[in-house]
């Protein structure tokens, strides 16, 4: 999130605040809220996966397939906020979308072979482990920055933020079990699958068997609490940052369609498509229900150390959530008192980010490949700040 000072202030005061929401996970640090009166809007969006180009990730996986040996991750983090700022406060309308897909190598290989009709590895056992967790919400957020002078050499800024969240969409899915291939097109399966999806077609019996035929709509509401700090050493210009998004957070969903299905080998459970590939009927062993679900939001951490060298500023940082670290290295260059350029390298997905920052606006782009058609990771940041 960008928190610039008004242009009439001294450059040494506002330039350190010219930062979008931090890291690949778009963590906002409320300790960076500005003191000036302004209207603001900011967007941070990042999506990536380990296996194929993002343009094919939700489709046929037709691009080059380059998975990791262990767990393969898919990630989405989108955050947009617009509102008013005054005396360290911010009040804004908020939109969020977060998703995480985790699959072991065997599950990833099986999905790729199925999507591309490339044939299964004969006489191979695939232990399955697949998880999807994602939600979309909008709402309101109030945040506040507090400044504390610790000594003559150090300054500490603290911040907190609280959001009301209106749930718009959720999808939770797990798949576990074992698949044993018989040949390149056929396999025996012993698989359990659980899916909760607010977009599930509850009127189609092939997708969902509504209890007693009842049709209803999903609703969700909740909250999120964020916190952060910035420790500054003005004589040297060095600083340390810590922020935690969703330190406490929860969305309660009402009437969420849920399927629990079991896939078991057997002649009656199988059918074959036009290309001869095996498919399984889940309906005979599927239980459909509406669930009231309390979704606890997973905390997202941001850590950073900054040190200036002349017109340059170096940064070592990392985001963290659910056991995954996303380290970054960055360097900024102050072209003059108002303009700044920044380059960042993300170690996890190998993306390079370039940003242009000004007290009134910023914009940035990151990608792991200059050709968007084959890129497995990309993101954008943008924001405006209008004093009043």
C-alpha positions as CSV (number, residue, x, y, z in Angstrom):
1,X,0.0,0.0,0.0
2,X,1.3,3.4,-1.0
3,X,1.5,6.0,1.8
4,X,3.2,9.1,0.4
5,X,3.4,12.5,2.1
6,X,2.2,15.7,0.4
7,X,4.6,17.1,-2.2
8,X,5.4,20.2,-0.2
9,X,7.1,18.2,2.6
10,X,10.8,17.6,2.6
11,X,11.8,14.6,0.4
12,X,13.6,13.0,3.3
13,X,10.3,12.7,5.0
14,X,8.0,11.3,2.3
15,X,10.2,9.2,0.1
16,X,10.6,6.3,2.6
17,X,6.8,5.9,2.6
18,X,6.5,5.3,-1.1
19,X,5.8,1.6,-1.0
20,X,2.9,-0.5,-2.3
21,X,1.4,-3.4,-0.3
22,X,4.4,-5.5,0.6
23,X,5.7,-8.7,-1.0
24,X,4.0,-11.4,-3.1
25,X,1.2,-11.8,-0.5
26,X,0.2,-8.1,-0.7
27,X,0.6,-7.4,3.0
28,X,-0.3,-3.9,4.0
29,X,1.6,-2.4,6.9
30,X,-0.6,0.1,8.8
31,X,2.5,1.5,10.5
32,X,3.2,3.2,7.2
33,X,0.0,5.3,7.1
34,X,0.7,8.9,6.3
35,X,-0.2,11.9,8.4
36,X,-1.5,14.2,5.6
37,X,-5.1,14.5,4.4
38,X,-5.5,12.7,1.1
39,X,-7.7,10.4,-0.9
40,X,-6.0,7.2,-2.0
41,X,-6.5,4.1,-4.1
42,X,-4.2,1.1,-4.4
43,X,-4.1,-2.3,-6.1
44,X,-1.7,-5.2,-5.6
45,X,-2.2,-8.5,-7.6
46,X,0.1,-11.5,-7.9
47,X,-0.5,-15.1,-9.2
48,X,1.9,-17.9,-9.8
49,X,2.3,-21.7,-10.0
50,X,5.1,-24.2,-10.2
51,X,3.9,-26.3,-13.1
52,X,2.8,-24.6,-16.3
53,X,2.1,-21.1,-17.8
54,X,-0.5,-19.2,-15.9
55,X,-2.6,-18.9,-19.1
56,X,-3.0,-22.7,-19.1
57,X,-3.2,-23.4,-15.4
58,X,-7.0,-23.4,-15.2
59,X,-7.3,-25.2,-18.6
60,X,-5.5,-28.0,-20.4
61,X,-2.0,-27.5,-19.1
62,X,-0.8,-27.4,-22.7
63,X,2.4,-25.4,-22.2
64,X,5.8,-26.7,-21.1
65,X,5.3,-28.8,-17.9
66,X,8.1,-28.1,-15.4
67,X,7.0,-29.2,-11.9
68,X,9.0,-29.3,-8.7
69,X,10.1,-32.6,-7.2
70,X,8.2,-32.1,-4.0
71,X,5.1,-30.0,-3.4
72,X,3.9,-27.8,-6.2
73,X,2.2,-24.6,-5.3
74,X,-0.3,-22.3,-7.0
75,X,-0.8,-18.9,-5.4
76,X,-3.2,-15.9,-5.9
77,X,-3.1,-12.7,-3.8
78,X,-5.2,-9.7,-4.8
79,X,-5.8,-6.6,-2.6
80,X,-7.5,-3.3,-3.5
81,X,-8.4,-0.5,-1.2
82,X,-9.6,3.1,-1.8
83,X,-10.6,5.7,0.8
84,X,-9.5,8.7,2.8
85,X,-6.4,9.3,5.0
86,X,-5.9,11.8,7.8
87,X,-3.6,12.1,10.8
88,X,-2.4,8.6,10.6
89,X,-5.9,7.1,10.0
90,X,-7.1,5.4,6.9
91,X,-10.7,4.4,6.2
92,X,-11.4,2.7,2.9
93,X,-13.4,0.3,0.9
94,X,-11.6,-3.1,0.6
95,X,-11.5,-6.0,-1.9
96,X,-9.5,-9.2,-1.3
97,X,-9.0,-12.5,-3.1
98,X,-6.7,-15.1,-1.8
99,X,-6.1,-18.7,-3.0
100,X,-3.6,-21.5,-2.5
101,X,-3.3,-24.8,-4.4
102,X,-1.0,-27.4,-3.1
103,X,-0.3,-30.8,-4.8
104,X,2.4,-33.4,-4.4
105,X,4.4,-34.4,-7.5
106,X,2.4,-37.6,-8.2
107,X,-0.9,-35.7,-8.1
108,X,0.5,-33.0,-10.4
109,X,1.8,-35.6,-12.9
110,X,-1.6,-37.4,-13.0
111,X,-3.5,-34.1,-13.6
112,X,-1.0,-33.2,-16.4
113,X,-1.3,-36.6,-18.1
114,X,-5.1,-36.5,-17.9
115,X,-5.4,-33.0,-19.2
116,X,-3.1,-33.5,-22.1
117,X,-4.1,-37.0,-23.0
118,X,-0.4,-37.9,-22.9
119,X,-0.9,-41.3,-21.3
120,X,-0.4,-42.5,-17.8
121,X,2.8,-44.1,-16.7
122,X,2.1,-47.9,-16.8
123,X,2.1,-49.9,-13.6
124,X,2.7,-46.8,-11.5
125,X,1.3,-46.0,-8.1
126,X,0.2,-42.4,-7.6
127,X,-0.3,-41.4,-3.9
128,X,-2.6,-38.4,-4.1
129,X,-2.4,-35.3,-1.9
130,X,-4.3,-32.2,-3.2
131,X,-5.6,-29.1,-1.4
132,X,-7.4,-26.0,-2.6
133,X,-8.2,-23.1,-0.3
134,X,-9.5,-19.7,-1.6
135,X,-11.9,-16.9,-0.9
136,X,-13.1,-13.6,-2.2
137,X,-14.5,-10.8,-0.1
138,X,-15.1,-7.1,0.0
139,X,-15.8,-4.8,2.9
140,X,-14.5,-1.8,4.9
141,X,-11.1,-1.3,6.7
142,X,-10.0,1.2,9.4
143,X,-6.3,1.5,10.2
144,X,-4.2,3.8,12.4
145,X,-0.5,4.6,12.7
146,X,1.1,5.7,16.0
147,X,4.6,7.3,16.3
148,X,6.9,6.8,19.3
149,X,10.2,8.5,19.8
150,X,12.3,5.9,21.7
151,X,15.6,7.7,21.9
152,X,17.3,10.5,19.9
153,X,18.6,7.9,17.5
154,X,15.5,5.7,17.0
155,X,11.9,6.1,16.1
156,X,9.2,3.4,16.3
157,X,6.0,3.5,14.3
158,X,3.2,1.1,15.2
159,X,0.0,0.4,13.4
160,X,-3.2,-1.7,13.5
161,X,-6.0,-2.3,11.1
162,X,-9.4,-3.9,11.4
163,X,-11.6,-5.0,8.5
164,X,-15.2,-6.0,8.1
165,X,-15.4,-8.7,5.4
166,X,-18.4,-9.6,3.3
167,X,-17.8,-13.0,1.8
168,X,-18.4,-13.2,-1.9
169,X,-17.0,-16.6,-2.8
170,X,-15.2,-19.6,-1.2
171,X,-13.8,-22.8,-2.5
172,X,-12.2,-25.5,-0.2
173,X,-11.2,-28.9,-1.7
174,X,-9.1,-31.8,-0.6
175,X,-8.3,-35.1,-2.4
176,X,-6.4,-38.0,-0.9
177,X,-5.9,-41.6,-1.8
178,X,-4.2,-43.9,-4.3
179,X,-4.3,-44.5,-8.1
180,X,-2.7,-47.5,-9.7
181,X,-2.4,-47.5,-13.4
182,X,-3.2,-50.6,-15.4
183,X,-2.0,-49.2,-18.8
184,X,-1.6,-45.8,-20.4
185,X,-5.4,-45.1,-20.3
186,X,-6.8,-47.0,-17.5
187,X,-6.3,-47.1,-13.7
188,X,-7.8,-48.4,-10.5
189,X,-8.6,-45.8,-7.9
190,X,-9.2,-45.5,-4.1
191,X,-9.8,-41.8,-3.7
192,X,-11.7,-39.6,-1.2
193,X,-12.6,-36.1,-2.3
194,X,-14.3,-33.3,-0.3
195,X,-15.4,-30.0,-2.0
196,X,-17.1,-26.9,-0.6
197,X,-17.8,-24.3,-3.3
198,X,-20.1,-21.3,-3.2
199,X,-20.4,-21.5,-7.0
200,X,-21.5,-25.1,-7.2
201,X,-24.5,-25.7,-9.5
202,X,-27.0,-26.9,-6.9
203,X,-29.8,-27.3,-9.5
204,X,-27.8,-29.9,-11.5
205,X,-28.0,-33.4,-10.1
206,X,-24.8,-34.4,-11.8
207,X,-23.0,-31.7,-9.6
208,X,-25.1,-31.6,-6.4
209,X,-28.0,-33.5,-4.9
210,X,-29.8,-30.8,-3.0
211,X,-31.2,-32.2,0.3
212,X,-35.0,-32.4,-0.1
213,X,-34.6,-30.3,-3.3
214,X,-34.0,-27.2,-1.2
215,X,-32.4,-24.3,-3.1
216,X,-30.7,-21.5,-1.1
217,X,-28.0,-18.9,-1.5
218,X,-24.6,-18.7,0.3
219,X,-23.7,-15.8,2.6
220,X,-20.5,-15.0,4.4
221,X,-19.4,-12.3,6.9
222,X,-16.4,-11.9,9.1
223,X,-13.4,-9.8,10.2
224,X,-9.6,-9.5,9.9
225,X,-7.1,-7.8,12.3
226,X,-3.8,-6.6,11.0
227,X,-0.8,-5.1,12.8
228,X,2.7,-3.8,12.0
229,X,5.7,-1.8,13.0
230,X,8.5,0.2,11.4
231,X,11.7,0.8,13.4
232,X,13.8,3.6,12.0
233,X,17.3,4.9,12.6
234,X,17.2,8.4,11.1
235,X,20.9,9.2,11.5
236,X,21.8,6.3,9.1
237,X,18.4,5.9,7.3
238,X,18.2,2.2,8.1
239,X,14.9,0.7,9.0
240,X,13.3,-2.6,10.0
241,X,9.7,-3.6,9.1
242,X,7.3,-6.2,10.5
243,X,3.7,-6.6,9.5
244,X,1.1,-9.4,10.0
245,X,-2.0,-9.5,7.9
246,X,-4.9,-11.6,9.3
247,X,-3.3,-11.9,12.7
248,X,-6.8,-12.8,13.7
249,X,-9.4,-13.3,11.0
250,X,-12.5,-15.4,10.3
251,X,-15.4,-15.6,7.8
252,X,-18.5,-17.5,8.7
253,X,-20.3,-19.0,5.7
254,X,-24.0,-20.0,5.8
255,X,-25.5,-22.7,3.5
256,X,-22.3,-23.6,1.7
257,X,-22.8,-26.4,-0.8
258,X,-20.6,-29.4,0.0
259,X,-19.9,-32.7,-1.7
260,X,-18.1,-35.6,-0.1
261,X,-17.3,-38.3,-2.8
262,X,-15.5,-41.6,-2.9
263,X,-14.0,-43.1,-6.0
264,X,-13.6,-46.8,-5.9
265,X,-12.5,-49.3,-8.5
266,X,-15.1,-51.5,-10.0
267,X,-16.8,-52.2,-13.4
268,X,-19.9,-50.2,-12.4
269,X,-17.9,-47.2,-11.3
270,X,-16.0,-46.8,-14.5
271,X,-16.7,-45.4,-17.9
272,X,-14.5,-44.5,-20.8
273,X,-14.4,-41.3,-22.9
274,X,-14.1,-41.1,-26.7
275,X,-10.4,-41.4,-26.5
276,X,-10.5,-44.5,-24.4
277,X,-9.4,-42.8,-21.1
278,X,-11.0,-44.0,-17.9
279,X,-13.4,-41.8,-15.9
280,X,-15.3,-42.6,-12.6
281,X,-18.9,-42.0,-11.6
282,X,-18.9,-40.4,-8.1
283,X,-22.7,-40.1,-7.8
284,X,-23.3,-43.5,-6.2
285,X,-20.9,-42.7,-3.3
286,X,-21.4,-39.0,-3.1
287,X,-23.1,-37.1,-0.2
288,X,-24.3,-33.6,-0.8
289,X,-25.2,-31.2,2.0
290,X,-25.4,-27.5,3.0
291,X,-22.8,-26.6,5.6
292,X,-22.3,-23.7,8.0
293,X,-18.6,-23.2,8.0
294,X,-16.3,-21.1,10.0
295,X,-13.2,-20.2,7.9
296,X,-10.2,-19.1,9.9
297,X,-7.9,-16.9,7.8
298,X,-4.3,-17.9,7.7
299,X,-1.9,-15.2,8.9
300,X,0.5,-13.6,6.4
301,X,3.9,-12.2,7.6
302,X,6.1,-9.6,6.1
303,X,9.7,-8.9,7.2
304,X,12.1,-6.4,5.7
305,X,15.5,-4.7,6.4
306,X,16.3,-1.5,4.5
307,X,19.6,0.4,4.3
308,X,20.5,3.5,2.2
309,X,23.7,3.9,0.2
310,X,23.8,7.4,-1.3
311,X,20.9,7.6,-3.8
312,X,20.4,3.8,-3.5
313,X,18.4,1.9,-0.9
314,X,18.9,-1.9,-0.4
315,X,16.3,-4.2,0.9
316,X,16.2,-7.8,2.0
317,X,12.7,-9.1,2.8
318,X,10.4,-12.1,2.9
319,X,6.8,-13.0,3.1
320,X,5.5,-16.1,4.9
321,X,2.3,-18.0,5.2
322,X,1.3,-21.7,5.9
323,X,4.9,-23.0,5.9
324,X,6.0,-21.2,2.7
325,X,8.7,-18.5,2.6
326,X,8.9,-16.0,-0.3
327,X,12.2,-14.2,0.0
328,X,13.0,-11.1,-2.1
329,X,16.0,-8.8,-2.8
330,X,15.4,-5.3,-3.9
331,X,17.2,-2.0,-4.7
332,X,15.7,1.5,-5.1
333,X,17.3,4.5,-6.8
334,X,16.2,8.1,-6.1
335,X,16.3,9.9,-9.5
336,X,15.6,13.1,-7.7
337,X,13.5,14.4,-4.7
338,X,10.3,13.2,-6.3
339,X,11.0,10.2,-8.5
340,X,12.2,6.8,-7.5
341,X,12.7,3.5,-9.4
342,X,12.8,0.1,-7.8
343,X,13.9,-3.4,-8.9
344,X,13.0,-6.5,-7.0
345,X,13.9,-10.2,-7.4
346,X,11.7,-12.9,-5.9
347,X,13.6,-16.1,-5.1
348,X,10.6,-18.5,-4.9
349,X,9.1,-17.9,-8.4
350,X,12.1,-16.2,-10.0
351,X,10.2,-13.0,-10.9
352,X,11.8,-9.7,-11.6
353,X,9.8,-6.6,-10.6
354,X,10.2,-3.0,-11.8
355,X,8.4,-0.1,-10.2
356,X,8.2,3.7,-10.7
357,X,7.2,5.7,-7.7
358,X,6.1,9.4,-7.1
359,X,4.5,11.1,-4.1
360,X,1.2,11.1,-6.0
361,X,1.2,7.7,-7.7
362,X,3.1,4.5,-8.4
363,X,3.0,1.6,-10.8
364,X,4.9,-1.7,-11.0
365,X,5.0,-5.0,-12.9
366,X,6.7,-8.3,-12.1
367,X,7.1,-11.4,-14.2
368,X,9.2,-14.5,-14.4
369,X,9.4,-14.3,-18.3
370,X,9.1,-11.4,-20.7
371,X,6.7,-13.5,-22.8
372,X,3.4,-13.4,-20.9
373,X,2.2,-16.4,-22.9
374,X,4.7,-18.7,-21.1
375,X,5.0,-16.9,-17.8
376,X,4.3,-18.9,-14.7
377,X,4.2,-15.9,-12.4
378,X,3.2,-12.3,-12.8
379,X,1.8,-9.4,-10.8
380,X,1.0,-5.7,-10.9
381,X,0.8,-2.9,-8.4
382,X,-0.7,0.6,-8.9
383,X,-1.9,3.4,-6.8
384,X,-2.7,7.1,-6.5
385,X,-2.6,9.6,-3.7
386,X,-4.4,12.9,-4.0
387,X,-3.9,15.5,-1.2
388,X,-6.8,17.6,-0.2
